[in-house]
Amino acid sequence: MKKLLILDLAVLLALFFAGSALAVPRLQTYIVNSRYEYNYNYLDSRSWIANQRNFDLKVVGYWGSTQAATGGGSVNFLTGTSAPSYDYMDCYVAISVPLRQSGTVWINGVQINSFTNFFDARPEGTNPSWLIPLTRPSIFGKYNFQDIGRIDNSQQNAWHYDHGQITEPGWGDEILLDVVVSGFDWAHFDAIGVDRNGRTYSSTYDHDSSYFATPEPGTLSLLGLGLLGIAPLLRRKK
């Protein structure tokens, strides 16, 4: 646990010195109907968490608030409510899974079971944030980057999933992905995007998402019944 706290401190310091002054990250991920956890059993921090193996994952491209002139929301990339100059990002979802486990992740029905180290897995021509493989649980994982298409800023359809709060939509859009995880204890999801000028954007460490497997209620009930069954035997032995 001490090592994990030291690791978190190092990541936070790196984010402080290297991070952008912009309050809202250009790219975010969000699991529909999930909960935001600031510290999930020392396994993950500041992520949207799901325990169902089948869930909907959103990748959000957010260029800025549309509420600046009326006093609502916050301004990060814009100074008003008019539409920004047209831009887009070719987007990928970065999937990390446990290093020593085998399994499968399906994205919109596409089967993914080939994972490797972060630098070999990243798409050619991209430069994702080096903080992605240094945060929990990804630091203990292997990677696959899945091409999910293009997000542009011609719509007011990018909701801001802000540390457990969902705020008014801004300029941008979302891509909805159907995800199924099988065989892995966890799967972590970041997003990267490349704009028209070739710049790479990455979702920040506090706007990402994770799946963690938990015992099903039926399994827990069977375990309880099993313990009740052996209780008389333990008494006899004593």
C-alpha positions as CSV (number, residue, x, y, z in Angstrom):
1,M,0.0,0.0,0.0
2,K,2.9,2.4,0.8
3,K,4.3,1.8,-2.7
4,L,0.9,2.6,-4.3
5,L,0.7,5.9,-2.3
6,I,4.2,6.9,-3.4
7,L,3.2,6.1,-7.0
8,D,0.1,8.2,-6.8
9,L,2.1,11.1,-5.3
10,A,4.6,10.9,-8.2
11,V,1.8,10.8,-10.8
12,L,0.0,13.8,-9.2
13,L,3.3,15.8,-9.1
14,A,3.9,15.0,-12.8
15,L,0.3,16.1,-13.6
16,F,0.8,19.3,-11.7
17,F,4.0,20.3,-13.5
18,A,3.2,18.8,-17.0
19,G,-0.5,19.2,-17.1
20,S,-2.5,21.7,-19.1
21,A,-4.1,24.7,-17.4
22,L,-7.4,23.9,-19.2
23,A,-10.0,22.8,-16.7
24,V,-11.9,20.5,-19.0
25,P,-9.9,17.8,-20.9
26,R,-10.5,17.6,-24.6
27,L,-11.1,13.8,-24.4
28,Q,-13.0,11.9,-21.7
29,T,-14.4,8.4,-21.1
30,Y,-17.5,7.5,-19.2
31,I,-19.3,4.2,-18.4
32,V,-23.1,4.7,-18.6
33,N,-24.8,4.4,-15.2
34,S,-21.5,3.8,-13.5
35,R,-20.3,5.4,-10.2
36,Y,-17.3,7.8,-9.8
37,E,-14.7,6.5,-7.3
38,Y,-12.0,8.6,-5.8
39,N,-10.2,5.4,-4.5
40,Y,-11.5,2.0,-5.5
41,N,-10.0,-0.6,-3.1
42,Y,-6.5,0.8,-3.8
43,L,-6.9,-0.6,-7.3
44,D,-7.9,2.6,-9.1
45,S,-8.5,6.2,-8.3
46,R,-10.6,9.0,-9.8
47,S,-12.3,6.8,-12.4
48,W,-15.8,5.8,-13.5
49,I,-16.2,2.2,-12.2
50,A,-18.4,-0.6,-13.4
51,N,-18.7,-4.2,-12.1
52,Q,-21.0,-5.6,-14.8
53,R,-19.0,-7.3,-17.6
54,N,-21.3,-5.9,-20.3
55,F,-21.6,-2.1,-20.3
56,D,-21.9,1.0,-22.5
57,L,-18.7,3.2,-22.7
58,K,-18.7,6.7,-24.0
59,V,-15.7,8.5,-25.5
60,V,-16.3,12.2,-25.4
61,G,-14.7,14.9,-27.6
62,Y,-15.2,18.2,-25.8
63,W,-14.1,21.5,-27.3
64,G,-15.7,23.9,-24.8
65,S,-18.8,25.3,-23.1
66,T,-21.7,26.7,-24.9
67,Q,-22.9,28.6,-21.8
68,A,-20.3,31.2,-21.4
69,A,-22.4,34.3,-22.4
70,T,-25.2,33.4,-19.9
71,G,-22.9,32.7,-17.0
72,G,-23.3,29.0,-16.9
73,G,-20.6,26.4,-17.2
74,S,-17.0,27.2,-17.6
75,V,-14.9,28.4,-20.5
76,N,-11.8,26.4,-21.4
77,F,-11.3,26.4,-25.2
78,L,-13.7,29.2,-26.1
79,T,-14.4,32.7,-25.1
80,G,-18.1,32.8,-26.1
81,T,-21.0,30.7,-27.2
82,S,-20.4,30.9,-31.0
83,A,-19.3,27.7,-32.7
84,P,-15.5,27.2,-32.7
85,S,-13.5,26.8,-35.9
86,Y,-14.2,23.4,-37.4
87,D,-11.9,20.7,-36.0
88,Y,-12.0,16.9,-35.5
89,M,-10.1,14.1,-33.8
90,D,-9.5,10.6,-35.2
91,C,-10.1,8.6,-32.0
92,Y,-8.9,5.4,-30.4
93,V,-9.9,3.7,-27.2
94,A,-6.9,2.5,-25.2
95,I,-7.7,-0.8,-23.4
96,S,-5.4,-2.1,-20.7
97,V,-5.9,-5.5,-19.0
98,P,-3.9,-7.5,-16.4
99,L,-0.4,-8.5,-17.7
100,R,-0.5,-12.2,-16.7
101,Q,-4.1,-13.0,-17.6
102,S,-5.8,-14.2,-20.8
103,G,-9.3,-13.1,-21.9
104,T,-11.2,-11.2,-24.4
105,V,-12.7,-7.7,-24.8
106,W,-15.4,-7.0,-27.3
107,I,-15.9,-3.5,-28.7
108,N,-19.1,-3.2,-30.7
109,G,-18.9,-6.9,-31.5
110,V,-15.2,-6.8,-32.5
111,Q,-13.2,-9.4,-30.6
112,I,-9.9,-8.2,-29.1
113,N,-7.6,-10.7,-27.4
114,S,-4.2,-9.4,-28.6
115,F,-2.5,-7.2,-26.1
116,T,1.1,-6.0,-25.9
117,N,3.2,-3.3,-24.2
118,F,2.0,0.3,-24.4
119,F,4.7,1.6,-26.8
120,D,4.2,-1.2,-29.3
121,A,0.4,-1.0,-29.1
122,R,0.0,2.7,-29.7
123,P,-1.1,3.6,-33.2
124,E,1.5,4.8,-35.7
125,G,1.7,8.6,-35.9
126,T,0.2,9.2,-32.4
127,N,1.9,10.4,-29.3
128,P,-0.3,9.5,-26.3
129,S,0.4,10.9,-22.9
130,W,3.2,9.0,-21.1
131,L,1.1,9.2,-17.9
132,I,-1.4,6.6,-19.3
133,P,0.7,3.6,-18.5
134,L,1.9,5.0,-15.2
135,T,-1.5,5.2,-13.5
136,R,-3.4,2.4,-11.7
137,P,-4.4,-0.1,-12.8
138,S,-2.8,0.4,-16.2
139,I,0.7,0.3,-14.7
140,F,0.1,-3.4,-14.1
141,G,-1.3,-4.1,-17.6
142,K,-0.8,-4.8,-21.3
143,Y,-2.5,-2.8,-24.1
144,N,-4.6,-2.7,-27.3
145,F,-5.7,0.5,-29.1
146,Q,-8.9,0.2,-31.0
147,D,-9.9,2.7,-33.8
148,I,-13.4,4.0,-33.0
149,G,-13.8,6.7,-35.7
150,R,-13.9,10.5,-35.9
151,I,-15.3,13.1,-33.4
152,D,-15.9,16.6,-34.6
153,N,-17.0,19.9,-32.9
154,S,-19.9,20.8,-35.2
155,Q,-22.6,19.8,-32.6
156,Q,-23.5,20.8,-29.0
157,N,-23.5,17.2,-27.9
158,A,-20.5,16.7,-25.7
159,W,-21.5,16.3,-22.0
160,H,-18.8,17.0,-19.4
161,Y,-18.5,14.0,-17.0
162,D,-16.8,15.9,-14.2
163,H,-15.8,13.8,-11.1
164,G,-19.2,12.3,-10.5
165,Q,-21.2,15.2,-11.9
166,I,-22.6,15.4,-15.4
167,T,-22.9,19.0,-16.7
168,E,-24.5,20.7,-19.6
169,P,-23.3,19.7,-23.1
170,G,-20.7,21.7,-24.9
171,W,-19.3,21.8,-28.4
172,G,-18.3,18.4,-29.6
173,D,-19.8,14.9,-29.7
174,E,-19.7,11.4,-28.1
175,I,-19.1,7.9,-29.5
176,L,-21.1,5.2,-27.7
177,L,-19.4,1.7,-27.5
178,D,-20.9,-1.6,-26.5
179,V,-18.2,-3.3,-24.3
180,V,-18.1,-6.9,-23.0
181,V,-15.2,-8.1,-20.9
182,S,-14.5,-11.9,-20.4
183,G,-11.7,-13.6,-18.4
184,F,-10.0,-10.5,-17.0
185,D,-10.2,-9.3,-13.4
186,W,-10.2,-5.7,-14.7
187,A,-10.1,-3.7,-17.9
188,H,-9.2,0.0,-18.0
189,F,-10.2,2.5,-20.7
190,D,-8.5,5.7,-21.8
191,A,-9.0,7.6,-25.1
192,I,-6.6,9.3,-27.5
193,G,-7.4,11.5,-30.5
194,V,-5.4,13.1,-33.3
195,D,-6.6,16.4,-34.6
196,R,-6.4,17.9,-38.1
197,N,-2.9,19.3,-37.3
198,G,-1.6,15.9,-36.1
199,R,-1.6,16.8,-32.4
200,T,-2.5,13.9,-30.1
201,Y,-4.9,14.5,-27.2
202,S,-5.3,12.0,-24.3
203,S,-8.0,11.6,-21.7
204,T,-6.6,12.6,-18.3
205,Y,-6.1,10.3,-15.4
206,D,-9.2,11.6,-13.6
207,H,-11.5,11.3,-16.7
208,D,-11.1,7.6,-17.4
209,S,-13.0,4.4,-16.8
210,S,-12.5,0.9,-15.4
211,Y,-14.3,-2.4,-15.1
212,F,-13.6,-4.7,-12.1
213,A,-15.0,-8.2,-11.8
214,T,-16.8,-9.0,-8.6
215,P,-18.4,-12.3,-7.4
216,E,-22.0,-12.6,-8.6
217,P,-24.7,-12.7,-5.9
218,G,-25.4,-16.3,-6.7
219,T,-21.8,-17.2,-6.1
220,L,-21.8,-15.4,-2.8
221,S,-24.9,-17.3,-1.7
222,L,-23.4,-20.7,-2.6
223,L,-20.3,-19.8,-0.6
224,G,-22.4,-18.9,2.4
225,L,-24.4,-22.1,2.2
226,G,-21.1,-24.0,1.9
227,L,-19.7,-22.4,5.0
228,L,-23.0,-23.2,6.9
229,G,-22.7,-26.8,5.8
230,I,-19.2,-27.4,7.2
231,A,-19.9,-25.6,10.4
232,P,-21.2,-28.8,12.2
233,L,-18.1,-30.7,11.0
234,L,-15.8,-28.0,12.5
235,R,-17.7,-28.2,15.9
236,R,-17.3,-32.1,16.0
237,K,-13.7,-31.8,15.2
238,K,-13.2,-29.5,18.2
